[in-house]
Amino acid sequence: MNVKAYLLIFLMLGSVLYLVPQTNAVSSGMHIEGPTVAATNTTVTYKVSITTFFDKYKCTLLIGGQNLTGASPVNQIMKNSTTGEFVFDVKTPDTPQRIYLDFKAYGIMNNSGNMKIFERVVYLDVKKTYMVVADLKNSEPYTVYNVTVNFYVDGKFIGNTTVKKIESNSSAKAVYHWVPDVSDGPHKIEMKVVAKGVVFPNGQQSYSREIYIGKPPNYDWVGYVSIAGAAALGILFLFMFFGRKKGHESKPKWKKS
């Protein structure tokens, strides 16, 4: 076989490899914007952007989790784009859990048939909302309108709520639904109100207390151990008591039987 034949085969193989779509998924060049924590049974939005230029784009989304009751979409969906921008709305399930969102995008060049795949998995912690209630009192002789209460957890601002009005010398409640984005365990929550004359039950415009996120630890075993320890000591005492009593009732050596 001459040099021209080898060259022809090499060119043919090169052409075939060039036309074969690239199927190795990469995460670079793919940007996803969206929450990492959300409440149960609520809708959140994710924006997907492909920064590499192609003639057209496609993107799929597949949701996974232990119990997807109430979630959507439950099946894989696909969207098309000419700009590389996609928007997906996700409804979270009814059960608190960690779910994953598998985004897979395809960039396609029309003139060459080349295709590049981008893929990223995003995790979303679905939690029950924690209802924070603030008791307010208007100590002024007039109605106060639009009373805003700010809430903080461990010194970090988490949000606020507004009470439309509080009548003179009356009370009201400000309720804020917080999606915990902290680890399970004890935390400090603080409330602050800025309206003149409106105070918390402590008579101040700030109030703080301890809260516990997650399932509190079970300390019942401490009581069980105490009861068991007391029972063991009681049994030991009885043995010692009856042992001594039996020893005292034994006949003296000098007494004849």
Phi, psi and omega per residue, in radians:
M1 nan 2.262 -3.055
N2 -1.493 3.116 -3.075
V3 -1.134 -0.636 -3.133
K4 -1.123 -0.631 3.128
A5 -1.159 -0.782 3.097
Y6 -1.059 -0.716 -3.138
L7 -1.124 -0.705 3.138
L8 -1.118 -0.755 3.122
I9 -1.106 -0.737 3.134
F10 -1.062 -0.738 3.136
L11 -1.172 -0.674 3.128
M12 -1.135 -0.759 3.108
L13 -1.112 -0.687 3.126
G14 -1.116 -0.679 3.128
S15 -1.154 -0.716 3.137
V16 -1.114 -0.803 3.138
L17 -1.111 -0.587 -3.138
Y18 -1.196 -0.606 -3.111
L19 -1.433 -0.281 3.141
V20 -1.277 2.220 -3.132
P21 -1.066 2.524 3.088
Q22 -1.423 2.101 -3.017
T23 -1.951 -0.001 3.109
N24 -1.312 2.063 -3.101
A25 -1.360 2.405 3.106
V26 -2.246 2.754 3.118
S27 -1.791 -0.352 3.113
S28 -1.209 2.457 -3.100
G29 1.579 0.010 3.140
M30 -2.128 2.137 -3.118
H31 -2.045 2.307 3.136
I32 -2.176 2.265 3.132
E33 -2.087 2.170 -3.139
G34 3.055 3.004 -3.070
P35 -1.299 2.773 3.026
T36 -1.916 -0.208 3.088
V37 -2.361 2.379 3.129
A38 -2.613 2.791 3.116
A39 -1.403 2.800 3.050
T40 -1.155 2.610 3.030
N41 0.942 0.835 3.098
T42 -2.433 2.845 -3.092
T43 -1.865 2.265 3.099
V44 -2.150 2.774 -3.058
T45 -2.089 2.419 3.080
Y46 -2.141 2.372 3.091
K47 -1.958 2.193 -3.120
V48 -1.956 2.296 -3.141
S49 -2.258 2.323 3.021
I50 -1.845 2.067 -3.023
T51 -1.511 -0.259 3.116
T52 -1.470 2.474 -3.068
F53 -1.403 2.297 2.993
F54 -2.477 2.926 3.116
D55 -1.280 -0.649 3.093
K56 -2.639 2.827 -3.038
Y57 -2.375 2.664 2.984
K58 -2.378 2.634 3.124
C59 -2.550 2.361 3.110
T60 -2.005 2.725 3.085
L61 -2.349 2.275 3.077
L62 -2.271 2.237 -3.124
I63 -1.779 2.412 3.097
G64 -2.303 2.623 3.122
G65 3.118 3.038 -3.113
Q66 -1.269 -0.707 -3.112
N67 -2.498 1.825 -3.058
L68 -1.716 0.388 3.094
T69 -1.069 2.181 -3.125
G70 1.591 -0.167 -3.109
A71 -1.520 2.791 3.017
S72 -2.757 2.580 -0.032
P73 -1.353 2.481 -3.134
V74 -1.519 -0.333 3.081
N75 -1.951 2.821 3.132
Q76 -1.132 2.359 3.091
I77 -2.105 2.720 -3.133
M78 -2.280 2.456 3.078
K79 -2.231 2.618 3.121
N80 -1.904 2.665 3.136
S81 -2.720 2.628 3.039
T82 -1.855 -0.059 -3.106
T83 -1.973 -0.196 -3.089
G84 1.464 0.203 3.127
E85 -1.916 2.324 3.141
F86 -2.367 2.597 3.066
V87 -2.247 2.205 3.136
F88 -2.143 2.279 3.014
D89 -1.741 2.260 -3.097
V90 -2.134 2.205 3.051
K91 -1.694 2.177 -3.064
T92 -1.321 2.705 -3.138
P93 -1.250 2.981 -3.135
D94 -1.359 -0.376 -3.053
T95 -1.769 2.271 3.082
P96 -1.067 2.344 -3.106
Q97 -3.109 3.058 2.990
R98 -1.761 2.154 3.082
I99 -1.967 2.796 3.091
Y100 -2.104 2.541 3.129
L101 -2.047 1.981 -3.103
D102 -1.705 1.857 3.104
F103 -1.715 2.230 3.105
K104 -2.297 2.083 -3.109
A105 -1.979 2.637 -3.124
Y106 -2.193 2.163 3.026
G107 -1.810 2.215 -2.998
I108 -2.173 2.338 3.037
M109 -1.787 2.103 -3.061
N110 -1.184 -0.695 -3.016
N111 -1.277 -0.437 -3.085
S112 -1.999 -0.335 -3.084
G113 1.424 0.039 3.114
N114 -1.180 2.557 3.123
M115 -2.427 2.415 3.083
K116 -2.150 2.424 -3.094
I117 -1.917 2.302 3.062
F118 -2.028 2.409 -3.133
E119 -2.555 2.375 3.056
R120 -2.524 2.509 3.089
V121 -1.934 2.187 -3.138
V122 -1.963 2.342 3.133
Y123 -1.751 2.426 -3.135
L124 -2.226 2.094 3.100
D125 -1.522 1.990 -3.135
V126 -1.676 2.125 -3.053
K127 -2.291 2.759 3.015
K128 -1.317 2.533 3.119
T129 -1.281 2.576 3.096
Y130 -1.830 2.078 -3.099
M131 -1.500 2.034 3.105
V132 -1.759 2.163 -3.108
V133 -2.004 2.242 3.106
A134 -2.001 2.143 3.081
D135 -1.531 2.187 -3.082
L136 -2.092 2.653 3.082
K137 -2.403 2.305 3.080
N138 -1.665 1.907 -3.109
S139 -1.566 0.013 -3.118
E140 -1.519 2.741 3.133
P141 -1.433 0.318 3.140
Y142 -2.482 2.853 -3.131
T143 -1.319 2.369 3.103
V144 -1.883 2.306 -3.080
Y145 -1.904 2.658 3.041
N146 0.894 1.107 3.138
V147 -1.542 2.050 -3.109
T148 -1.763 2.294 3.096
V149 -2.020 2.192 3.107
N150 -1.703 2.503 -3.105
F151 -2.120 2.456 -3.131
Y152 -2.337 2.508 3.031
V153 -2.165 2.108 -3.100
D154 0.937 0.649 3.100
G155 1.480 -0.065 -3.114
K156 -1.785 2.273 3.135
F157 -1.154 2.248 -3.128
I158 -1.990 -0.264 3.125
G159 2.628 -3.095 3.134
N160 -2.593 2.943 3.061
T161 -2.520 2.751 -3.064
T162 -2.182 2.294 3.023
V163 -1.672 2.192 -3.020
K164 -1.055 -0.769 3.109
K165 -2.792 2.663 3.048
I166 -2.288 2.096 -3.116
E167 -1.126 2.846 3.137
S168 -1.053 2.322 3.106
N169 0.909 0.683 3.101
S170 -2.292 3.016 -3.078
S171 -2.032 2.834 3.105
A172 -2.707 2.897 3.118
K173 -2.085 2.382 3.022
A174 -1.886 2.160 -3.070
V175 -2.014 2.276 3.097
Y176 -2.242 2.248 3.127
H177 -1.691 1.948 -3.052
W178 -1.886 2.341 3.033
V179 -1.642 1.865 -3.049
P180 -1.042 2.124 3.062
D181 -1.984 0.548 -3.138
V182 -2.137 2.921 3.131
S183 -1.262 2.739 3.089
D184 -1.120 2.496 -3.140
G185 2.383 -3.022 -3.123
P186 -1.325 2.492 3.104
H187 -2.526 2.790 3.137
K188 -1.842 2.165 3.086
I189 -1.923 2.389 -3.102
E190 -2.215 2.474 3.125
M191 -2.137 2.470 3.114
K192 -2.395 2.404 3.092
V193 -2.136 2.491 -3.045
V194 -1.984 0.000 -3.137
A195 -1.346 2.388 -3.124
K196 -1.134 2.292 3.072
G197 1.477 -0.135 3.131
V198 -1.710 2.193 -3.067
V199 -2.349 2.939 3.056
F200 -1.562 3.052 -3.130
P201 -0.986 -0.400 3.120
N202 -1.429 0.054 3.134
G203 1.414 0.053 -3.125
Q204 -1.952 2.953 3.108
Q205 -1.670 0.226 3.010
S206 -2.469 2.566 -3.090
Y207 -2.637 2.441 -3.134
S208 -2.411 2.686 3.099
R209 -2.757 2.910 3.127
E210 -1.571 2.456 3.046
I211 -2.268 2.820 3.125
Y212 -2.187 2.159 3.125
I213 -1.722 2.315 -3.118
G214 1.629 -2.968 -3.130
K215 -1.450 2.118 -3.132
P216 -1.092 2.610 3.112
P217 -1.134 2.636 -3.129
N218 -1.654 1.994 -3.134
Y219 -1.787 0.246 3.140
D220 -1.076 -0.507 -3.095
W221 -1.094 -0.467 3.122
V222 -1.114 -0.754 3.103
G223 -1.139 -0.699 3.133
Y224 -1.108 -0.730 3.128
V225 -1.115 -0.694 3.130
S226 -1.119 -0.758 3.133
I227 -1.113 -0.763 -3.141
A228 -1.102 -0.701 3.131
G229 -1.130 -0.735 3.127
A230 -1.130 -0.701 3.126
A231 -1.114 -0.731 3.132
A232 -1.102 -0.732 3.108
L233 -1.120 -0.659 3.109
G234 -1.109 -0.774 3.118
I235 -1.102 -0.737 3.116
L236 -1.079 -0.705 3.123
F237 -1.106 -0.725 3.128
L238 -1.106 -0.766 3.105
F239 -1.038 -0.766 -3.134
M240 -1.149 -0.695 -3.111
F241 -1.136 -0.878 -3.120
F242 -1.203 -0.543 3.080
G243 -1.123 -0.752 3.107
R244 -1.161 -0.720 -3.128
K245 -1.082 -0.757 3.116
K246 -1.102 -0.651 3.128
G247 -1.167 -0.642 3.132
H248 -1.231 -0.495 -3.101
E249 -1.434 -0.086 3.131
S250 -1.206 2.526 -3.072
K251 -1.221 2.508 3.085
P252 -1.154 2.693 -3.102
K253 -1.118 -0.539 -3.060
W254 -1.412 -0.274 -3.091
K255 -1.441 2.272 -3.139
K256 -1.464 2.570 3.120
S257 -1.440 nan nan
